[in-house]
Amino acid sequence: MIMNVDPIEITEKVKAILEPVIESMGYRVFDVEFKPERGWVLRIIIDKKGGISIKDCEEVSRRVSPILDVEDLIPFSYNLEVSSPGLTRELEKPSHYKFFKGRLARVVLRKPLQGKREILGYIGDVEESIISLREKEGGETLHIPFSIIARGRLEPEKW
């Protein structure tokens, strides 16, 4: 029987315990998710300059799995997944935008800002609940309240 668990509390505890370990290995923690998907899944999403390989994911998984076993934060069975954010990762939280500062993103707004509902631009500073985006065409910097963002996604750069 699965006990009542708070997925948010578990993700915060996992992140607090594992982030220093993962960073000492040369990676950054993009996100930690804990949710039911054909059983419970603990997903640790990592990144590093130059991107993530399958070997990187395996290395992190081998390192953190015994730590999770010792800490015993999750009182039932679950699957551990370690993955990369991906080229076109959804940006769901202000911290995601901060993580990808300088990268190209497409943002769709709930209501127009300066007459625009969709903006393609480079992620700038993220302060409080305001995200700066420098438009790819024209270079204007827009300051977008996070509360009006309907969807955000990284866009691959075309070389």
C-alpha positions as CSV (number, residue, x, y, z in Angstrom):
1,M,0.0,0.0,0.0
2,I,1.3,3.5,-0.9
3,M,1.2,5.9,1.9
4,N,0.1,9.5,1.5
5,V,3.1,11.4,0.2
6,D,3.5,15.0,-0.9
7,P,5.4,14.9,-4.2
8,I,6.5,18.6,-3.8
9,E,8.0,17.8,-0.4
10,I,9.8,14.8,-1.8
11,T,11.2,16.7,-4.8
12,E,12.5,19.5,-2.5
13,K,14.2,17.0,-0.2
14,V,15.7,15.0,-3.1
15,K,17.0,18.2,-4.7
16,A,18.5,19.5,-1.4
17,I,20.3,16.2,-0.8
18,L,21.4,15.4,-4.4
19,E,22.1,18.9,-5.9
20,P,25.5,19.3,-4.2
21,V,26.5,15.7,-5.3
22,I,25.4,16.2,-8.9
23,E,27.1,19.7,-9.1
24,S,30.4,18.2,-7.7
25,M,30.2,15.8,-10.7
26,G,30.2,18.8,-13.1
27,Y,26.4,18.9,-13.9
28,R,23.6,21.3,-13.0
29,V,20.2,20.2,-11.8
30,F,17.5,21.6,-14.1
31,D,14.6,20.0,-12.3
32,V,13.4,17.2,-10.1
33,E,10.0,15.6,-10.6
34,F,8.2,13.0,-8.6
35,K,4.9,11.8,-10.1
36,P,2.7,8.8,-10.9
37,E,3.2,7.4,-14.5
38,R,2.6,3.7,-14.7
39,G,3.9,3.6,-11.1
40,W,5.8,6.4,-9.4
41,V,8.8,8.0,-11.2
42,L,11.5,10.1,-9.7
43,R,13.0,12.1,-12.6
44,I,16.2,14.1,-12.2
45,I,16.9,16.3,-15.1
46,I,20.5,17.4,-15.5
47,D,22.4,19.7,-17.9
48,K,26.0,20.8,-18.5
49,K,27.8,23.0,-21.0
50,G,27.9,21.1,-24.3
51,G,24.9,19.0,-23.5
52,I,24.1,15.7,-21.8
53,S,24.8,12.2,-23.2
54,I,23.4,8.8,-22.2
55,K,26.7,8.1,-20.5
56,D,26.3,11.2,-18.3
57,C,22.8,10.1,-17.3
58,E,24.0,6.6,-16.4
59,E,26.9,8.1,-14.4
60,V,24.6,10.3,-12.3
61,S,22.1,7.5,-11.8
62,R,24.8,5.2,-10.5
63,R,26.1,7.8,-8.1
64,V,22.7,9.0,-6.7
65,S,20.9,5.7,-6.5
66,P,22.7,4.4,-3.4
67,I,22.3,7.8,-1.7
68,L,18.5,7.7,-2.3
69,D,18.5,4.1,-0.9
70,V,20.3,5.3,2.3
71,E,18.2,8.4,2.8
72,D,15.0,6.4,2.2
73,L,12.9,9.5,1.4
74,I,10.3,7.6,-0.6
75,P,8.6,4.9,1.5
76,F,7.6,2.7,-1.5
77,S,9.0,1.5,-4.8
78,Y,9.6,3.9,-7.7
79,N,11.6,4.2,-10.9
80,L,14.6,6.5,-11.0
81,E,15.2,8.3,-14.3
82,V,18.0,10.7,-15.0
83,S,17.6,12.7,-18.3
84,S,18.6,15.9,-20.1
85,P,16.2,18.9,-20.5
86,G,16.1,18.3,-24.3
87,L,16.5,20.7,-27.1
88,T,13.0,22.0,-27.0
89,R,12.3,21.7,-23.3
90,E,9.1,23.2,-21.8
91,L,9.9,26.2,-19.5
92,E,7.4,26.0,-16.7
93,K,8.9,27.9,-13.8
94,P,10.9,31.2,-13.5
95,S,13.8,29.0,-12.4
96,H,13.7,27.2,-15.8
97,Y,14.1,30.6,-17.6
98,K,16.9,31.5,-15.2
99,F,18.6,28.2,-15.9
100,F,18.6,28.8,-19.7
101,K,19.6,32.5,-19.6
102,G,21.0,33.5,-23.0
103,R,19.2,30.7,-24.9
104,L,16.5,31.2,-27.6
105,A,12.9,30.6,-26.4
106,R,9.4,30.9,-27.8
107,V,6.9,32.3,-25.3
108,V,3.1,32.4,-25.9
109,L,1.2,34.9,-23.7
110,R,-2.3,34.7,-22.2
111,K,-2.8,38.3,-23.1
112,P,-1.0,40.6,-25.5
113,L,2.1,42.6,-24.4
114,Q,2.9,45.5,-26.7
115,G,0.5,44.0,-29.2
116,K,2.3,40.6,-29.2
117,R,0.9,37.2,-28.1
118,E,4.0,35.2,-29.2
119,I,7.6,36.2,-28.8
120,L,10.7,34.6,-30.0
121,G,13.8,35.9,-28.2
122,Y,16.8,35.3,-26.0
123,I,16.2,34.8,-22.3
124,G,17.7,37.6,-20.2
125,D,17.5,38.4,-16.5
126,V,14.8,36.8,-14.4
127,E,13.9,38.9,-11.4
128,E,11.1,38.2,-9.0
129,S,8.2,37.3,-11.4
130,I,9.5,39.3,-14.4
131,I,11.3,37.6,-17.3
132,S,13.3,39.7,-19.8
133,L,13.3,38.5,-23.4
134,R,15.4,40.1,-26.2
135,E,13.5,39.6,-29.4
136,K,15.4,37.7,-32.1
137,E,14.1,40.1,-34.8
138,G,14.7,43.7,-33.9
139,G,16.5,43.1,-30.6
140,E,13.9,44.9,-28.4
141,T,13.9,43.7,-24.8
142,L,10.5,42.9,-23.3
143,H,9.9,42.5,-19.6
144,I,7.2,39.9,-19.3
145,P,5.3,39.1,-16.1
146,F,5.5,35.4,-15.5
147,S,1.8,35.4,-14.7
148,I,0.8,36.2,-18.3
149,I,3.0,33.4,-19.8
150,A,0.8,30.6,-21.1
151,R,3.6,28.5,-22.5
152,G,7.4,28.7,-23.0
153,R,9.7,26.4,-24.8
154,L,13.4,26.4,-25.8
155,E,13.9,26.8,-29.5
156,P,16.9,25.1,-31.3
157,E,19.2,27.6,-32.9
158,K,19.6,27.2,-36.7
159,W,23.2,27.4,-37.7
